[in-house]
Amino acid sequence: MSCLGKGKSRRFWWQRGLTLIEMVVALGILAAIGTGLLVAFNTNARAARTLDEQTVAVNLISAYFEVIRHTDYAPTY
């Protein structure tokens, strides 16, 4: 099997560690994925909050219309 370097330590190509550039690239990829996930979670939370507000508004309007519909009409002259 081939060694990478000629020296006292006999390390093979699969035993070498990660270089600084590889670590920076890996951290950059993880940061991009993490940022994307945070943005997606924030957008989802805002959409859920908006949907809850709209649901409350529709329920209030429906309740008011039911009250108006069941109110007796008495003409005043």
N, CA, C and O atoms as a Maestro MAE file, in Angstrom:
{
 s_m_m2io_version
 :::
 2.0.0
}

f_m_ct {
 s_m_title
 :::
 protein
 m_atom[308] {
  # First column is atom index #
  i_m_mmod_type
  r_m_x_coord
  r_m_y_coord
  r_m_z_coord
  i_m_residue_number
  s_m_chain_name
  s_m_pdb_residue_name
  s_m_pdb_atom_name
  i_m_atomic_number
  :::
  1 25 0.835 -1.171 0.000 1 A "MET " " N  " 7
  2 3 0.000 0.000 0.000 1 A "MET " " CA " 6
  3 2 0.884 1.240 0.000 1 A "MET " " C  " 6
  4 15 1.979 1.244 0.564 1 A "MET " " O  " 8
  5 25 0.402 2.257 -0.623 2 A "SER " " N  " 7
  6 3 1.249 3.434 -0.781 2 A "SER " " CA " 6
  7 2 1.112 4.373 0.402 2 A "SER " " C  " 6
  8 15 0.026 4.541 0.957 2 A "SER " " O  " 8
  9 25 2.205 4.970 0.773 3 A "CYS " " N  " 7
  10 3 2.236 5.963 1.845 3 A "CYS " " CA " 6
  11 2 2.260 7.344 1.224 3 A "CYS " " C  " 6
  12 15 2.721 7.515 0.096 3 A "CYS " " O  " 8
  13 25 1.769 8.321 1.950 4 A "LEU " " N  " 7
  14 3 1.778 9.683 1.435 4 A "LEU " " CA " 6
  15 2 3.155 10.315 1.543 4 A "LEU " " C  " 6
  16 15 3.620 10.952 0.598 4 A "LEU " " O  " 8
  17 25 3.788 10.153 2.637 5 A "GLY " " N  " 7
  18 3 5.067 10.813 2.835 5 A "GLY " " CA " 6
  19 2 6.166 9.821 3.157 5 A "GLY " " C  " 6
  20 15 5.912 8.683 3.551 5 A "GLY " " O  " 8
  21 25 7.361 10.269 2.984 6 A "LYS " " N  " 7
  22 3 8.513 9.451 3.340 6 A "LYS " " CA " 6
  23 2 9.045 9.998 4.650 6 A "LYS " " C  " 6
  24 15 9.541 11.123 4.697 6 A "LYS " " O  " 8
  25 25 8.950 9.241 5.680 7 A "GLY " " N  " 7
  26 3 9.415 9.708 6.968 7 A "GLY " " CA " 6
  27 2 9.259 8.615 7.999 7 A "GLY " " C  " 6
  28 15 9.037 7.445 7.687 7 A "GLY " " O  " 8
  29 25 9.385 9.048 9.249 8 A "LYS " " N  " 7
  30 3 9.312 8.074 10.331 8 A "LYS " " CA " 6
  31 2 7.886 7.569 10.535 8 A "LYS " " C  " 6
  32 15 7.685 6.392 10.836 8 A "LYS " " O  " 8
  33 25 6.896 8.444 10.375 9 A "SER " " N  " 7
  34 3 5.519 7.997 10.560 9 A "SER " " CA " 6
  35 2 5.029 7.374 9.267 9 A "SER " " C  " 6
  36 15 5.221 7.924 8.182 9 A "SER " " O  " 8
  37 25 4.410 6.247 9.394 10 A "ARG " " N  " 7
  38 3 3.894 5.555 8.217 10 A "ARG " " CA " 6
  39 2 2.369 5.649 8.243 10 A "ARG " " C  " 6
  40 15 1.680 4.767 8.757 10 A "ARG " " O  " 8
  41 25 1.871 6.732 7.679 11 A "ARG " " N  " 7
  42 3 0.427 6.914 7.617 11 A "ARG " " CA " 6
  43 2 -0.017 6.697 6.181 11 A "ARG " " C  " 6
  44 15 0.650 7.115 5.235 11 A "ARG " " O  " 8
  45 25 -1.121 6.056 6.042 12 A "PHE " " N  " 7
  46 3 -1.671 5.798 4.730 12 A "PHE " " CA " 6
  47 2 -2.657 6.903 4.362 12 A "PHE " " C  " 6
  48 15 -3.008 7.722 5.211 12 A "PHE " " O  " 8
  49 25 -3.104 6.936 3.120 13 A "TRP " " N  " 7
  50 3 -3.955 8.028 2.652 13 A "TRP " " CA " 6
  51 2 -5.273 8.076 3.405 13 A "TRP " " C  " 6
  52 15 -5.821 9.167 3.563 13 A "TRP " " O  " 8
  53 25 -5.808 6.979 3.874 14 A "TRP " " N  " 7
  54 3 -7.078 7.004 4.592 14 A "TRP " " CA " 6
  55 2 -6.898 7.368 6.068 14 A "TRP " " C  " 6
  56 15 -7.880 7.573 6.782 14 A "TRP " " O  " 8
  57 25 -5.659 7.447 6.518 15 A "GLN " " N  " 7
  58 3 -5.407 7.781 7.916 15 A "GLN " " CA " 6
  59 2 -5.071 9.247 8.130 15 A "GLN " " C  " 6
  60 15 -4.862 9.675 9.265 15 A "GLN " " O  " 8
  61 25 -5.017 10.007 7.074 16 A "ARG " " N  " 7
  62 3 -4.638 11.405 7.254 16 A "ARG " " CA " 6
  63 2 -5.817 12.192 7.824 16 A "ARG " " C  " 6
  64 15 -6.970 11.792 7.659 16 A "ARG " " O  " 8
  65 25 -5.535 13.294 8.486 17 A "GLY " " N  " 7
  66 3 -6.573 14.116 9.100 17 A "GLY " " CA " 6
  67 2 -7.160 15.105 8.109 17 A "GLY " " C  " 6
  68 15 -6.803 15.120 6.931 17 A "GLY " " O  " 8
  69 25 -8.067 15.928 8.611 18 A "LEU " " N  " 7
  70 3 -8.683 16.949 7.776 18 A "LEU " " CA " 6
  71 2 -7.821 18.201 7.778 18 A "LEU " " C  " 6
  72 15 -7.246 18.576 8.800 18 A "LEU " " O  " 8
  73 25 -7.741 18.837 6.628 19 A "THR " " N  " 7
  74 3 -6.983 20.083 6.545 19 A "THR " " CA " 6
  75 2 -7.863 21.248 6.981 19 A "THR " " C  " 6
  76 15 -9.077 21.101 7.124 19 A "THR " " O  " 8
  77 25 -7.253 22.387 7.189 20 A "LEU " " N  " 7
  78 3 -7.983 23.567 7.605 20 A "LEU " " CA " 6
  79 2 -8.989 23.990 6.541 20 A "LEU " " C  " 6
  80 15 -10.104 24.396 6.871 20 A "LEU " " O  " 8
  81 25 -8.613 23.900 5.289 21 A "ILE " " N  " 7
  82 3 -9.518 24.293 4.205 21 A "ILE " " CA " 6
  83 2 -10.736 23.373 4.178 21 A "ILE " " C  " 6
  84 15 -11.858 23.839 3.978 21 A "ILE " " O  " 8
  85 25 -10.528 22.089 4.374 22 A "GLU " " N  " 7
  86 3 -11.650 21.160 4.399 22 A "GLU " " CA " 6
  87 2 -12.590 21.472 5.553 22 A "GLU " " C  " 6
  88 15 -13.810 21.388 5.409 22 A "GLU " " O  " 8
  89 25 -12.027 21.827 6.684 23 A "MET " " N  " 7
  90 3 -12.860 22.167 7.835 23 A "MET " " CA " 6
  91 2 -13.643 23.458 7.593 23 A "MET " " C  " 6
  92 15 -14.813 23.545 7.964 23 A "MET " " O  " 8
  93 25 -13.019 24.449 6.985 24 A "VAL " " N  " 7
  94 3 -13.704 25.712 6.708 24 A "VAL " " CA " 6
  95 2 -14.837 25.488 5.713 24 A "VAL " " C  " 6
  96 15 -15.928 26.034 5.876 24 A "VAL " " O  " 8
  97 25 -14.577 24.681 4.678 25 A "VAL " " N  " 7
  98 3 -15.615 24.391 3.689 25 A "VAL " " CA " 6
  99 2 -16.769 23.633 4.351 25 A "VAL " " C  " 6
  100 15 -17.933 23.940 4.096 25 A "VAL " " O  " 8
  101 25 -16.461 22.655 5.188 26 A "ALA " " N  " 7
  102 3 -17.506 21.890 5.864 26 A "ALA " " CA " 6
  103 2 -18.330 22.789 6.789 26 A "ALA " " C  " 6
  104 15 -19.555 22.676 6.825 26 A "ALA " " O  " 8
  105 25 -17.678 23.671 7.528 27 A "LEU " " N  " 7
  106 3 -18.407 24.594 8.402 27 A "LEU " " CA " 6
  107 2 -19.254 25.578 7.601 27 A "LEU " " C  " 6
  108 15 -20.351 25.949 8.018 27 A "LEU " " O  " 8
  109 25 -18.737 25.994 6.452 28 A "GLY " " N  " 7
  110 3 -19.524 26.882 5.590 28 A "GLY " " CA " 6
  111 2 -20.781 26.202 5.070 28 A "GLY " " C  " 6
  112 15 -21.846 26.817 5.019 28 A "GLY " " O  " 8
  113 25 -20.663 24.951 4.687 29 A "ILE " " N  " 7
  114 3 -21.825 24.200 4.215 29 A "ILE " " CA " 6
  115 2 -22.825 24.019 5.347 29 A "ILE " " C  " 6
  116 15 -24.026 24.212 5.154 29 A "ILE " " O  " 8
  117 25 -22.340 23.653 6.520 30 A "LEU " " N  " 7
  118 3 -23.244 23.499 7.668 30 A "LEU " " CA " 6
  119 2 -23.914 24.817 8.039 30 A "LEU " " C  " 6
  120 15 -25.093 24.837 8.394 30 A "LEU " " O  " 8
  121 25 -23.169 25.919 7.958 31 A "ALA " " N  " 7
  122 3 -23.752 27.228 8.269 31 A "ALA " " CA " 6
  123 2 -24.839 27.588 7.259 31 A "ALA " " C  " 6
  124 15 -25.879 28.127 7.638 31 A "ALA " " O  " 8
  125 25 -24.610 27.298 5.981 32 A "ALA " " N  " 7
  126 3 -25.615 27.593 4.955 32 A "ALA " " CA " 6
  127 2 -26.878 26.761 5.180 32 A "ALA " " C  " 6
  128 15 -27.991 27.272 5.061 32 A "ALA " " O  " 8
  129 25 -26.705 25.495 5.500 33 A "ILE " " N  " 7
  130 3 -27.859 24.630 5.764 33 A "ILE " " CA " 6
  131 2 -28.595 25.104 7.018 33 A "ILE " " C  " 6
  132 15 -29.825 25.161 7.032 33 A "ILE " " O  " 8
  133 25 -27.849 25.441 8.064 34 A "GLY " " N  " 7
  134 3 -28.468 25.926 9.295 34 A "GLY " " CA " 6
  135 2 -29.230 27.223 9.094 34 A "GLY " " C  " 6
  136 15 -30.325 27.397 9.630 34 A "GLY " " O  " 8
  137 25 -28.652 28.132 8.320 35 A "THR " " N  " 7
  138 3 -29.332 29.394 8.035 35 A "THR " " CA " 6
  139 2 -30.620 29.150 7.260 35 A "THR " " C  " 6
  140 15 -31.655 29.755 7.544 35 A "THR " " O  " 8
  141 25 -30.544 28.263 6.286 36 A "GLY " " N  " 7
  142 3 -31.746 27.934 5.518 36 A "GLY " " CA " 6
  143 2 -32.836 27.342 6.387 36 A "GLY " " C  " 6
  144 15 -34.011 27.672 6.223 36 A "GLY " " O  " 8
  145 25 -32.463 26.473 7.308 37 A "LEU " " N  " 7
  146 3 -33.454 25.884 8.210 37 A "LEU " " CA " 6
  147 2 -34.064 26.928 9.138 37 A "LEU " " C  " 6
  148 15 -35.271 26.919 9.381 37 A "LEU " " O  " 8
  149 25 -33.232 27.824 9.654 38 A "LEU " " N  " 7
  150 3 -33.766 28.870 10.537 38 A "LEU " " CA " 6
  151 2 -34.731 29.788 9.799 38 A "LEU " " C  " 6
  152 15 -35.765 30.172 10.346 38 A "LEU " " O  " 8
  153 25 -34.403 30.138 8.572 39 A "VAL " " N  " 7
  154 3 -35.296 30.984 7.775 39 A "VAL " " CA " 6
  155 2 -36.610 30.244 7.509 39 A "VAL " " C  " 6
  156 15 -37.687 30.837 7.587 39 A "VAL " " O  " 8
  157 25 -36.518 28.953 7.197 40 A "ALA " " N  " 7
  158 3 -37.732 28.178 6.944 40 A "ALA " " CA " 6
  159 2 -38.601 28.083 8.196 40 A "ALA " " C  " 6
  160 15 -39.821 28.218 8.106 40 A "ALA " " O  " 8
  161 25 -37.994 27.853 9.362 41 A "PHE " " N  " 7
  162 3 -38.761 27.787 10.603 41 A "PHE " " CA " 6
  163 2 -39.406 29.131 10.927 41 A "PHE " " C  " 6
  164 15 -40.550 29.177 11.377 41 A "PHE " " O  " 8
  165 25 -38.685 30.212 10.702 42 A "ASN " " N  " 7
  166 3 -39.230 31.548 10.968 42 A "ASN " " CA " 6
  167 2 -40.412 31.841 10.047 42 A "ASN " " C  " 6
  168 15 -41.433 32.366 10.492 42 A "ASN " " O  " 8
  169 25 -40.276 31.507 8.782 43 A "THR " " N  " 7
  170 3 -41.360 31.729 7.824 43 A "THR " " CA " 6
  171 2 -42.575 30.890 8.197 43 A "THR " " C  " 6
  172 15 -43.708 31.366 8.125 43 A "THR " " O  " 8
  173 25 -42.342 29.654 8.593 44 A "ASN " " N  " 7
  174 3 -43.440 28.784 8.995 44 A "ASN " " CA " 6
  175 2 -44.148 29.329 10.240 44 A "ASN " " C  " 6
  176 15 -45.376 29.287 10.318 44 A "ASN " " O  " 8
  177 25 -43.398 29.830 11.196 45 A "ALA " " N  " 7
  178 3 -43.996 30.382 12.412 45 A "ALA " " CA " 6
  179 2 -44.836 31.615 12.091 45 A "ALA " " C  " 6
  180 15 -45.926 31.791 12.636 45 A "ALA " " O  " 8
  181 25 -44.321 32.472 11.198 46 A "ARG " " N  " 7
  182 3 -45.086 33.665 10.826 46 A "ARG " " CA " 6
  183 2 -46.365 33.292 10.095 46 A "ARG " " C  " 6
  184 15 -47.415 33.890 10.335 46 A "ARG " " O  " 8
  185 25 -46.287 32.309 9.204 47 A "ALA " " N  " 7
  186 3 -47.477 31.880 8.467 47 A "ALA " " CA " 6
  187 2 -48.515 31.280 9.411 47 A "ALA " " C  " 6
  188 15 -49.712 31.523 9.253 47 A "ALA " " O  " 8
  189 25 -48.069 30.506 10.382 48 A "ALA " " N  " 7
  190 3 -48.996 29.919 11.342 48 A "ALA " " CA " 6
  191 2 -49.656 31.000 12.188 48 A "ALA " " C  " 6
  192 15 -50.852 30.925 12.472 48 A "ALA " " O  " 8
  193 25 -48.882 32.004 12.592 49 A "ARG " " N  " 7
  194 3 -49.436 33.096 13.393 49 A "ARG " " CA " 6
  195 2 -50.479 33.876 12.574 49 A "ARG " " C  " 6
  196 15 -51.538 34.222 13.097 49 A "ARG " " O  " 8
  197 25 -50.188 34.147 11.318 50 A "THR " " N  " 7
  198 3 -51.126 34.860 10.454 50 A "THR " " CA " 6
  199 2 -52.396 34.050 10.254 50 A "THR " " C  " 6
  200 15 -53.500 34.594 10.287 50 A "THR " " O  " 8
  201 25 -52.238 32.751 10.047 51 A "LEU " " N  " 7
  202 3 -53.400 31.885 9.866 51 A "LEU " " CA " 6
  203 2 -54.261 31.847 11.125 51 A "LEU " " C  " 6
  204 15 -55.488 31.846 11.031 51 A "LEU " " O  " 8
  205 25 -53.639 31.816 12.289 52 A "ASP " " N  " 7
  206 3 -54.401 31.857 13.545 52 A "ASP " " CA " 6
  207 2 -55.177 33.165 13.674 52 A "ASP " " C  " 6
  208 15 -56.338 33.160 14.084 52 A "ASP " " O  " 8
  209 25 -54.549 34.272 13.332 53 A "GLU " " N  " 7
  210 3 -55.241 35.564 13.402 53 A "GLU " " CA " 6
  211 2 -56.419 35.607 12.443 53 A "GLU " " C  " 6
  212 15 -57.486 36.112 12.792 53 A "GLU " " O  " 8
  213 25 -56.237 35.083 11.244 54 A "GLN " " N  " 7
  214 3 -57.327 35.066 10.271 54 A "GLN " " CA " 6
  215 2 -58.468 34.161 10.733 54 A "GLN " " C  " 6
  216 15 -59.640 34.477 10.526 54 A "GLN " " O  " 8
  217 25 -58.126 33.051 11.350 55 A "THR " " N  " 7
  218 3 -59.156 32.142 11.852 55 A "THR " " CA " 6
  219 2 -59.968 32.806 12.956 55 A "THR " " C  " 6
  220 15 -61.193 32.679 12.985 55 A "THR " " O  " 8
  221 25 -59.311 33.502 13.852 56 A "VAL " " N  " 7
  222 3 -60.012 34.216 14.918 56 A "VAL " " CA " 6
  223 2 -60.917 35.289 14.319 56 A "VAL " " C  " 6
  224 15 -62.055 35.452 14.761 56 A "VAL " " O  " 8
  225 25 -60.432 36.013 13.331 57 A "ALA " " N  " 7
  226 3 -61.236 37.066 12.703 57 A "ALA " " CA " 6
  227 2 -62.468 36.486 12.020 57 A "ALA " " C  " 6
  228 15 -63.559 37.044 12.144 57 A "ALA " " O  " 8
  229 25 -62.317 35.390 11.311 58 A "VAL " " N  " 7
  230 3 -63.464 34.769 10.636 58 A "VAL " " CA " 6
  231 2 -64.471 34.255 11.656 58 A "VAL " " C  " 6
  232 15 -65.677 34.389 11.452 58 A "VAL " " O  " 8
  233 25 -63.998 33.677 12.737 59 A "ASN " " N  " 7
  234 3 -64.914 33.192 13.773 59 A "ASN " " CA " 6
  235 2 -65.676 34.338 14.424 59 A "ASN " " C  " 6
  236 15 -66.869 34.210 14.702 59 A "ASN " " O  " 8
  237 25 -64.999 35.456 14.671 60 A "LEU " " N  " 7
  238 3 -65.694 36.622 15.251 60 A "LEU " " CA " 6
  239 2 -66.754 37.167 14.297 60 A "LEU " " C  " 6
  240 15 -67.869 37.485 14.710 60 A "LEU " " O  " 8
  241 25 -66.397 37.270 13.028 61 A "ILE " " N  " 7
  242 3 -67.354 37.780 12.038 61 A "ILE " " CA " 6
  243 2 -68.551 36.843 11.936 61 A "ILE " " C  " 6
  244 15 -69.693 37.297 11.860 61 A "ILE " " O  " 8
  245 25 -68.297 35.557 11.933 62 A "SER " " N  " 7
  246 3 -69.398 34.585 11.864 62 A "SER " " CA " 6
  247 2 -70.293 34.696 13.090 62 A "SER " " C  " 6
  248 15 -71.516 34.622 12.969 62 A "SER " " O  " 8
  249 25 -69.711 34.872 14.250 63 A "ALA " " N  " 7
  250 3 -70.514 35.023 15.464 63 A "ALA " " CA " 6
  251 2 -71.363 36.286 15.408 63 A "ALA " " C  " 6
  252 15 -72.534 36.259 15.787 63 A "ALA " " O  " 8
  253 25 -70.792 37.392 14.941 64 A "TYR " " N  " 7
  254 3 -71.567 38.629 14.820 64 A "TYR " " CA " 6
  255 2 -72.698 38.469 13.818 64 A "TYR " " C  " 6
  256 15 -73.805 38.941 14.077 64 A "TYR " " O  " 8
  257 25 -72.462 37.823 12.691 65 A "PHE " " N  " 7
  258 3 -73.517 37.618 11.698 65 A "PHE " " CA " 6
  259 2 -74.624 36.716 12.256 65 A "PHE " " C  " 6
  260 15 -75.798 36.922 11.948 65 A "PHE " " O  " 8
  261 25 -74.266 35.730 13.062 66 A "GLU " " N  " 7
  262 3 -75.282 34.879 13.678 66 A "GLU " " CA " 6
  263 2 -76.133 35.680 14.649 66 A "GLU " " C  " 6
  264 15 -77.349 35.496 14.710 66 A "GLU " " O  " 8
  265 25 -75.508 36.559 15.400 67 A "VAL " " N  " 7
  266 3 -76.276 37.411 16.326 67 A "VAL " " CA " 6
  267 2 -77.216 38.303 15.538 67 A "VAL " " C  " 6
  268 15 -78.381 38.452 15.906 67 A "VAL " " O  " 8
  269 25 -76.733 38.893 14.469 68 A "ILE " " N  " 7
  270 3 -77.571 39.772 13.649 68 A "ILE " " CA " 6
  271 2 -78.695 38.982 13.000 68 A "ILE " " C  " 6
  272 15 -79.825 39.462 12.911 68 A "ILE " " O  " 8
  273 25 -78.388 37.771 12.544 69 A "ARG " " N  " 7
  274 3 -79.389 36.959 11.854 69 A "ARG " " CA " 6
  275 2 -80.513 36.537 12.809 69 A "ARG " " C  " 6
  276 15 -81.671 36.451 12.400 69 A "ARG " " O  " 8
  277 25 -80.184 36.280 14.057 70 A "HIS " " N  " 7
  278 3 -81.191 35.824 15.012 70 A "HIS " " CA " 6
  279 2 -81.865 36.968 15.761 70 A "HIS " " C  " 6
  280 15 -82.722 36.727 16.612 70 A "HIS " " O  " 8
  281 25 -81.496 38.184 15.464 71 A "THR " " N  " 7
  282 3 -82.126 39.339 16.100 71 A "THR " " CA " 6
  283 2 -83.465 39.610 15.413 71 A "THR " " C  " 6
  284 15 -83.560 39.627 14.186 71 A "THR " " O  " 8
  285 25 -84.492 39.821 16.231 72 A "ASP " " N  " 7
  286 3 -85.823 40.124 15.672 72 A "ASP " " CA " 6
  287 2 -85.803 41.506 15.054 72 A "ASP " " C  " 6
  288 15 -85.221 42.455 15.578 72 A "ASP " " O  " 8
  289 25 -86.462 41.570 13.924 73 A "TYR " " N  " 7
  290 3 -86.554 42.845 13.231 73 A "TYR " " CA " 6
  291 2 -87.841 43.554 13.661 73 A "TYR " " C  " 6
  292 15 -88.942 43.032 13.482 73 A "TYR " " O  " 8
  293 25 -87.687 44.717 14.213 74 A "ALA " " N  " 7
  294 3 -88.849 45.502 14.616 74 A "ALA " " CA " 6
  295 2 -88.701 46.879 13.976 74 A "ALA " " C  " 6
  296 15 -87.845 47.663 14.384 74 A "ALA " " O  " 8
  297 25 -89.502 47.167 13.007 75 A "PRO " " N  " 7
  298 3 -89.370 48.485 12.363 75 A "PRO " " CA " 6
  299 2 -89.743 49.606 13.330 75 A "PRO " " C  " 6
  300 15 -90.698 49.497 14.099 75 A "PRO " " O  " 8
  301 25 -88.995 50.642 13.273 76 A "THR " " N  " 7
  302 3 -89.281 51.809 14.120 76 A "THR " " CA " 6
  303 2 -89.686 52.966 13.213 76 A "THR " " C  " 6
  304 15 -88.954 53.370 12.309 76 A "THR " " O  " 8
  305 25 -90.911 53.493 13.500 77 A "TYR " " N  " 7
  306 3 -91.412 54.618 12.714 77 A "TYR " " CA " 6
  307 2 -91.554 55.824 13.559 77 A "TYR " " C  " 6
  308 15 -91.965 56.876 13.069 77 A "TYR " " O  " 8
  :::
 }
 m_bond[307] {
  # First column is bond index #
  i_m_from
  i_m_to
  i_m_order
  :::
  1 1 2 1
  2 2 3 1
  3 3 4 2
  4 3 5 1
  5 5 6 1
  6 6 7 1
  7 7 8 2
  8 7 9 1
  9 9 10 1
  10 10 11 1
  11 11 12 2
  12 11 13 1
  13 13 14 1
  14 14 15 1
  15 15 16 2
  16 15 17 1
  17 17 18 1
  18 18 19 1
  19 19 20 2
  20 19 21 1
  21 21 22 1
  22 22 23 1
  23 23 24 2
  24 23 25 1
  25 25 26 1
  26 26 27 1
  27 27 28 2
  28 27 29 1
  29 29 30 1
  30 30 31 1
  31 31 32 2
  32 31 33 1
  33 33 34 1
  34 34 35 1
  35 35 36 2
  36 35 37 1
  37 37 38 1
  38 38 39 1
  39 39 40 2
  40 39 41 1
  41 41 42 1
  42 42 43 1
  43 43 44 2
  44 43 45 1
  45 45 46 1
  46 46 47 1
  47 47 48 2
  48 47 49 1
  49 49 50 1
  50 50 51 1
  51 51 52 2
  52 51 53 1
  53 53 54 1
  54 54 55 1
  55 55 56 2
  56 55 57 1
  57 57 58 1
  58 58 59 1
  59 59 60 2
  60 59 61 1
  61 61 62 1
  62 62 63 1
  63 63 64 2
  64 63 65 1
  65 65 66 1
  66 66 67 1
  67 67 68 2
  68 67 69 1
  69 69 70 1
  70 70 71 1
  71 71 72 2
  72 71 73 1
  73 73 74 1
  74 74 75 1
  75 75 76 2
  76 75 77 1
  77 77 78 1
  78 78 79 1
  79 79 80 2
  80 79 81 1
  81 81 82 1
  82 82 83 1
  83 83 84 2
  84 83 85 1
  85 85 86 1
  86 86 87 1
  87 87 88 2
  88 87 89 1
  89 89 90 1
  90 90 91 1
  91 91 92 2
  92 91 93 1
  93 93 94 1
  94 94 95 1
  95 95 96 2
  96 95 97 1
  97 97 98 1
  98 98 99 1
  99 99 100 2
  100 99 101 1
  101 101 102 1
  102 102 103 1
  103 103 104 2
  104 103 105 1
  105 105 106 1
  106 106 107 1
  107 107 108 2
  108 107 109 1
  109 109 110 1
  110 110 111 1
  111 111 112 2
  112 111 113 1
  113 113 114 1
  114 114 115 1
  115 115 116 2
  116 115 117 1
  117 117 118 1
  118 118 119 1
  119 119 120 2
  120 119 121 1
  121 121 122 1
  122 122 123 1
  123 123 124 2
  124 123 125 1
  125 125 126 1
  126 126 127 1
  127 127 128 2
  128 127 129 1
  129 129 130 1
  130 130 131 1
  131 131 132 2
  132 131 133 1
  133 133 134 1
  134 134 135 1
  135 135 136 2
  136 135 137 1
  137 137 138 1
  138 138 139 1
  139 139 140 2
  140 139 141 1
  141 141 142 1
  142 142 143 1
  143 143 144 2
  144 143 145 1
  145 145 146 1
  146 146 147 1
  147 147 148 2
  148 147 149 1
  149 149 150 1
  150 150 151 1
  151 151 152 2
  152 151 153 1
  153 153 154 1
  154 154 155 1
  155 155 156 2
  156 155 157 1
  157 157 158 1
  158 158 159 1
  159 159 160 2
  160 159 161 1
  161 161 162 1
  162 162 163 1
  163 163 164 2
  164 163 165 1
  165 165 166 1
  166 166 167 1
  167 167 168 2
  168 167 169 1
  169 169 170 1
  170 170 171 1
  171 171 172 2
  172 171 173 1
  173 173 174 1
  174 174 175 1
  175 175 176 2
  176 175 177 1
  177 177 178 1
  178 178 179 1
  179 179 180 2
  180 179 181 1
  181 181 182 1
  182 182 183 1
  183 183 184 2
  184 183 185 1
  185 185 186 1
  186 186 187 1
  187 187 188 2
  188 187 189 1
  189 189 190 1
  190 190 191 1
  191 191 192 2
  192 191 193 1
  193 193 194 1
  194 194 195 1
  195 195 196 2
  196 195 197 1
  197 197 198 1
  198 198 199 1
  199 199 200 2
  200 199 201 1
  201 201 202 1
  202 202 203 1
  203 203 204 2
  204 203 205 1
  205 205 206 1
  206 206 207 1
  207 207 208 2
  208 207 209 1
  209 209 210 1
  210 210 211 1
  211 211 212 2
  212 211 213 1
  213 213 214 1
  214 214 215 1
  215 215 216 2
  216 215 217 1
  217 217 218 1
  218 218 219 1
  219 219 220 2
  220 219 221 1
  221 221 222 1
  222 222 223 1
  223 223 224 2
  224 223 225 1
  225 225 226 1
  226 226 227 1
  227 227 228 2
  228 227 229 1
  229 229 230 1
  230 230 231 1
  231 231 232 2
  232 231 233 1
  233 233 234 1
  234 234 235 1
  235 235 236 2
  236 235 237 1
  237 237 238 1
  238 238 239 1
  239 239 240 2
  240 239 241 1
  241 241 242 1
  242 242 243 1
  243 243 244 2
  244 243 245 1
  245 245 246 1
  246 246 247 1
  247 247 248 2
  248 247 249 1
  249 249 250 1
  250 250 251 1
  251 251 252 2
  252 251 253 1
  253 253 254 1
  254 254 255 1
  255 255 256 2
  256 255 257 1
  257 257 258 1
  258 258 259 1
  259 259 260 2
  260 259 261 1
  261 261 262 1
  262 262 263 1
  263 263 264 2
  264 263 265 1
  265 265 266 1
  266 266 267 1
  267 267 268 2
  268 267 269 1
  269 269 270 1
  270 270 271 1
  271 271 272 2
  272 271 273 1
  273 273 274 1
  274 274 275 1
  275 275 276 2
  276 275 277 1
  277 277 278 1
  278 278 279 1
  279 279 280 2
  280 279 281 1
  281 281 282 1
  282 282 283 1
  283 283 284 2
  284 283 285 1
  285 285 286 1
  286 286 287 1
  287 287 288 2
  288 287 289 1
  289 289 290 1
  290 290 291 1
  291 291 292 2
  292 291 293 1
  293 293 294 1
  294 294 295 1
  295 295 296 2
  296 295 297 1
  297 297 298 1
  298 298 299 1
  299 299 300 2
  300 299 301 1
  301 301 302 1
  302 302 303 1
  303 303 304 2
  304 303 305 1
  305 305 306 1
  306 306 307 1
  307 307 308 2
  :::
 }
}
